[in-house]
Amino acid sequence: MKYQPGVYILQSLKNGRYYIGSTNKINRRLKEHNTGKVKSTRFIRPLKLKVFLPCSTLEEARQAEYHLKKYKRKDIIKSVIQRKMFPWEC
């Protein structure tokens, strides 16, 4: 089975906060977040997948995650979710 690397944005159903990450197995990663195996999201569970943005490679996904996290503004994150594309892709 071939896995799709990409960047994902989760939203906490507890407090509305967003979490940005990257993976090549989104179903496994979402399960890890919602079962408390990820320290950074353990206390904001449950989490809902808002968007998954596919990338060519896992390395590209990690770089895109890094760049997206630098934005930090909630309105930009909401725009990414709505448009389903990175802010640098116009």
C-alpha positions as CSV (number, residue, x, y, z in Angstrom):
1,M,0.0,0.0,0.0
2,K,1.3,3.4,-1.0
3,Y,1.0,6.2,1.5
4,Q,0.5,9.9,0.7
5,P,2.8,12.4,2.4
6,G,1.3,15.7,3.4
7,V,0.6,18.4,5.9
8,Y,-2.5,18.3,8.1
9,I,-4.4,20.8,10.3
10,L,-6.3,19.5,13.2
11,Q,-8.7,21.5,15.4
12,S,-9.4,20.8,19.0
13,L,-13.1,20.2,19.7
14,K,-12.3,21.1,23.3
15,N,-11.0,24.6,22.9
16,G,-10.9,25.4,19.1
17,R,-7.1,25.6,18.9
18,Y,-5.3,24.4,15.7
19,Y,-2.5,22.0,15.4
20,I,-0.3,21.6,12.3
21,G,1.7,18.5,11.5
22,S,3.0,16.4,8.7
23,T,2.9,12.6,8.0
24,N,2.7,10.0,5.3
25,K,0.0,8.0,7.1
26,I,-2.8,10.4,8.0
27,N,-5.2,7.8,9.5
28,R,-2.6,6.4,11.8
29,R,-1.4,9.9,12.9
30,L,-4.9,11.1,13.6
31,K,-5.5,8.1,15.8
32,E,-2.3,8.8,17.7
33,H,-3.4,12.3,18.3
34,N,-6.9,11.3,19.5
35,T,-5.6,8.5,21.8
36,G,-3.2,10.7,23.6
37,K,0.1,9.4,22.2
38,V,1.2,12.8,21.1
39,K,2.3,15.0,24.0
40,S,1.5,18.4,22.3
41,T,-2.1,17.5,21.7
42,R,-2.8,15.2,24.7
43,F,-4.7,17.8,26.7
44,I,-6.7,19.4,23.8
45,R,-8.4,16.2,22.7
46,P,-10.6,15.3,20.9
47,L,-9.3,16.6,17.6
48,K,-10.9,16.8,14.2
49,L,-9.1,16.7,10.8
50,K,-9.8,20.0,9.1
51,V,-7.6,19.6,6.0
52,F,-4.9,17.4,4.5
53,L,-2.7,19.0,1.9
54,P,-0.8,16.4,-0.1
55,C,2.9,16.8,-0.9
56,S,5.3,15.0,-3.3
57,T,7.6,13.7,-0.6
58,L,7.7,13.5,3.2
59,E,10.6,15.9,3.2
60,E,8.6,18.4,1.2
61,A,5.7,17.9,3.7
62,R,8.0,18.6,6.7
63,Q,9.3,21.8,5.0
64,A,5.8,23.0,4.3
65,E,4.8,22.2,7.9
66,Y,7.7,24.3,9.1
67,H,6.8,27.2,6.9
68,L,3.1,27.1,7.7
69,K,3.8,27.1,11.5
70,K,5.8,30.3,11.1
71,Y,2.6,32.2,10.0
72,K,1.0,31.7,13.5
73,R,-2.1,33.8,12.6
74,K,-5.5,32.1,13.0
75,D,-6.9,33.9,10.0
76,I,-4.2,32.5,7.7
77,I,-4.8,29.0,9.1
78,K,-8.5,29.4,8.5
79,S,-7.8,30.6,4.9
80,V,-5.6,27.5,4.3
81,I,-8.5,25.3,5.6
82,Q,-11.0,27.0,3.4
83,R,-9.0,27.2,0.2
84,K,-7.3,23.8,0.8
85,M,-3.9,25.2,-0.4
86,F,-0.8,26.7,1.1
87,P,-0.7,30.5,1.4
88,W,2.3,30.7,-0.9
89,E,0.3,28.9,-3.7
90,C,-1.8,31.5,-5.4
